[in-house]
Amino acid sequence: MIRTPCLHALLVLLPLAAACSHHDDPAYEEVRPVRSTVVGATGGSVGATYSGEIRARYESRLGFRTSGKIVARLVEVGTHVKRGQPLMQLDPAQETLHAVAATADVEAARSRVAKAGIDLQRTEQLLGRQFASQAELDQQRLALAEAESQLKSALAQQQVKWNQRSYTELVADRDGVVTAITAEAGQVVSAGQQVVTLAGDGEREVLVSVAESRVDELRRAKALQVSVWAHKGKTYRGQLRELAPDADSVTRTYSARVTVADADAALMLGMTASVFAPDVDGDSAIRLPLGAIHHQDGQARVWVVDEKTARVAARTVQLGSAQNDGVLIVGGLAGGETVVTAGVHMLHAGQTVKTAGSPVVAQGRQP
């Protein structure tokens, strides 16, 4: 049995022995695997793409110039028509009656002119025999002038009524193809109401909707290339012809029309088209995935990897335009630098990372 003084001595020696057997273990820093890319200036190959559809340069939304009931529809959607070809007809009965009434007014006006001429001639004869006064002669001259003016008015009204009679037939104003019909036989339409849409032959354009953040980008483009999904590998030269001065009230986008300079029969109306601007951000732009960008203190930053130490450092960059799932970097980076593209929100300054293709090396850190 151990005596009490010996027990006290053992209790004092045990902590010392434990202290002698303890060795300081080196602390290991976590090495986080990340995705990265070596950036480089694109030498003018950075571009922007805008989606749209093929449209005709000239589109006519046709309507009757008088009101009435449609009695005949002479074309179908897709019909190719010539200038002057009838498209629809209104019931001409009412306009015909108006024209007949106007013709009767003309005949009545002619009769009044003839009567006023006879009265003037008779008054002149009576004045020569001193049976009429000069005042009566002047009055007859004024009556003849008034009758002649009424005849001119009646003739003009007659022409108007016959014109309206001809307006009961809607004709094509140019060679083209019918793209829409919004009225049918039996329907009563008002003057000017759109009933047929006609796309003219000849020039073709691409109608695109541009977000407000990309308007200047499209305006600065020096050259445009047009392609269609149906004919992959074939491109056409494009030129910006029209850019709307204000945004659409519903979509809040700006409408732009790009003329296809060398359009051929392969470009059919309504085809899905893409407009590519190859040089919207100049010769020194760099493209990065959106996942490579993180924001801190209101500034856009990326993690740049030091090739020697495999540690990351934050770098503030200037952003250009967004393109699909990428963004253009116009300042803050140089060609040849390695930038983290995935996992940016799990890093801190000075952290060691393992990029794709590099070995994992644990870095010791003293406590």
Residue pairs with C-beta under 8 A, 6 or more apart in sequence:
2 10
24 367
26 364
26 365
26 366
27 364
27 365
27 366
27 367
28 362
28 363
28 364
28 365
29 351
29 352
29 362
29 363
29 364
29 365
30 351
30 352
31 310
31 352
31 353
31 354
31 360
31 361
31 362
31 363
32 343
32 346
32 347
32 351
32 352
32 353
32 354
33 343
33 353
33 354
33 355
33 360
34 303
34 340
34 341
34 342
34 343
34 347
34 353
34 354
34 355
35 340
35 341
35 342
35 343
35 355
35 356
36 305
36 338
36 339
36 340
36 341
36 353
36 355
36 356
37 288
37 292
37 338
37 339
37 341
38 336
38 337
38 338
38 339
39 286
39 288
39 329
39 333
39 334
39 335
39 336
39 337
39 338
39 339
40 286
40 335
40 336
41 283
41 284
41 285
41 286
41 335
42 283
42 285
42 286
42 287
43 283
44 278
44 279
44 282
44 283
45 278
46 278
46 279
46 280
46 281
46 285
46 286
46 287
46 328
47 276
47 277
47 278
47 279
47 280
47 323
48 214
48 217
48 218
48 221
48 276
48 277
48 280
48 321
48 323
49 274
49 275
49 276
49 277
49 323
49 324
50 208
50 210
50 214
50 218
50 256
50 274
50 275
50 276
50 277
51 208
51 272
51 273
51 274
51 275
52 206
52 207
52 208
52 209
52 258
52 273
52 274
52 275
53 206
53 207
53 270
53 271
53 272
53 273
54 204
54 205
54 206
54 228
54 260
54 267
54 268
54 269
54 270
54 271
54 273
55 199
55 204
55 205
55 206
55 207
55 257
55 269
56 176
56 199
56 200
56 201
56 202
56 203
56 204
56 205
56 269
57 200
57 202
57 203
57 204
57 205
57 259
58 174
58 176
58 199
58 200
58 202
58 203
59 179
59 197
59 198
59 199
59 200
60 173
60 174
60 176
60 197
60 198
60 200
61 194
61 196
61 197
62 87
62 170
62 172
62 173
62 194
62 195
62 196
62 197
62 198
63 170
63 189
63 191
63 192
63 193
63 194
63 195
63 196
64 88
64 90
64 167
64 168
64 170
64 189
64 191
64 192
64 193
64 195
65 164
65 167
65 191
65 192
66 90
66 95
66 164
66 167
66 168
66 191
67 188
67 189
67 190
67 191
68 90
68 91
68 94
68 95
68 168
68 188
68 189
69 90
69 91
69 186
69 187
69 188
69 189
70 88
70 89
70 90
70 91
70 183
70 184
70 185
70 186
70 187
70 188
70 189
70 195
71 89
71 90
71 91
71 185
71 186
72 88
72 89
72 185
73 87
73 88
73 181
73 183
73 184
73 185
74 86
74 87
74 88
74 89
75 81
75 85
75 87
75 88
75 178
75 181
75 196
76 178
76 181
77 178
77 179
77 180
77 181
78 177
78 178
78 179
79 177
79 178
80 175
80 176
80 177
81 87
81 172
81 175
81 176
81 177
81 178
81 198
82 172
82 175
83 172
83 173
83 174
83 175
84 171
84 172
85 171
85 172
86 169
86 170
86 171
87 170
87 171
87 172
87 178
87 196
88 169
88 170
88 183
88 195
88 196
89 168
89 169
89 170
90 167
90 168
90 169
90 170
90 189
91 168
92 165
92 168
95 161
95 164
95 165
95 167
95 168
96 165
98 161
98 164
98 165
99 158
99 161
99 162
99 164
99 165
101 161
102 154
102 157
102 158
102 160
102 161
102 162
103 158
105 154
105 157
105 158
106 151
106 154
106 155
106 158
108 154
109 147
109 150
109 151
109 153
109 154
109 155
110 151
112 147
112 150
112 151
113 144
113 147
113 148
113 150
113 151
115 147
116 140
116 143
116 144
116 146
116 147
116 148
117 144
119 140
119 143
119 144
120 137
120 140
120 141
120 143
120 144
123 132
123 136
123 137
123 140
124 137
126 132
126 136
127 133
127 134
127 136
127 137
170 195
170 196
172 198
173 198
174 198
174 200
174 201
175 200
175 201
176 198
176 199
176 200
176 201
177 198
177 199
177 201
177 269
178 196
178 197
178 198
179 197
179 198
179 199
179 269
180 196
180 197
181 195
181 196
181 197
182 194
182 195
182 196
182 197
183 189
183 193
183 195
183 196
189 195
199 269
203 259
203 260
203 263
204 259
204 260
204 263
204 267
204 269
205 241
205 257
205 258
205 259
205 260
206 226
206 238
206 257
206 258
206 260
206 273
206 275
207 255
207 256
207 257
208 255
208 256
208 257
208 258
208 275
209 248
209 251
209 253
209 254
209 255
209 256
210 218
210 243
210 253
210 254
210 255
210 256
211 253
211 254
212 247
212 252
212 253
212 254
213 321
213 322
214 321
215 243
215 254
217 277
217 280
217 281
217 321
218 240
218 243
218 256
218 277
218 280
219 240
219 243
220 280
221 240
221 277
221 279
221 280
222 279
223 237
223 277
223 278
223 279
224 237
224 238
224 239
224 240
224 258
224 275
224 276
224 277
225 235
225 236
225 237
225 238
225 275
225 276
225 277
225 278
226 235
226 236
226 237
226 238
226 258
226 260
226 273
226 274
226 275
226 276
227 234
227 235
227 236
227 273
227 274
227 276
228 234
228 266
228 267
228 271
228 272
228 273
228 274
229 271
229 272
229 273
229 274
230 266
230 268
230 271
230 272
231 266
234 266
236 260
236 261
236 262
236 263
236 267
237 260
237 261
237 262
238 258
238 259
238 260
238 261
238 275
239 258
239 259
239 261
240 256
240 257
240 258
240 259
241 257
241 258
241 259
242 255
242 256
242 257
243 254
243 255
243 256
243 257
244 254
244 255
244 256
246 254
247 253
247 254
248 254
248 255
258 275
260 267
280 321
281 320
281 321
281 328
281 330
282 330
284 330
285 320
285 328
285 329
285 330
286 328
286 329
286 330
286 333
286 335
287 323
287 326
287 327
287 328
287 329
288 302
288 326
288 327
288 329
288 339
288 341
289 325
289 326
289 327
289 341
289 342
290 322
290 325
290 326
290 327
291 341
291 342
291 344
292 302
292 303
292 339
292 340
292 341
292 342
292 344
293 300
293 301
293 302
293 317
293 319
293 327
293 344
294 300
294 301
294 302
294 303
294 344
294 345
295 301
296 314
299 316
300 316
300 317
300 318
300 319
301 314
301 315
301 316
301 317
302 314
302 315
302 317
302 329
302 332
302 333
302 339
302 340
302 344
303 312
303 313
303 314
303 315
303 339
303 340
303 344
303 347
304 312
304 313
304 314
304 315
304 333
304 337
304 338
304 339
304 340
305 311
305 312
305 338
305 339
305 340
305 353
305 355
306 312
306 313
307 338
309 352
310 352
310 353
310 354
310 355
310 358
310 361
311 350
311 351
311 352
311 353
312 340
312 347
312 349
312 350
312 351
312 353
313 349
313 350
314 349
315 332
315 333
316 332
317 329
317 331
317 332
317 333
318 329
318 330
318 331
318 332
319 327
319 328
319 329
319 330
320 327
320 328
320 329
320 330
321 327
321 328
322 328
333 339
338 355
340 347
340 353
340 355
347 353
352 361
352 363
354 360
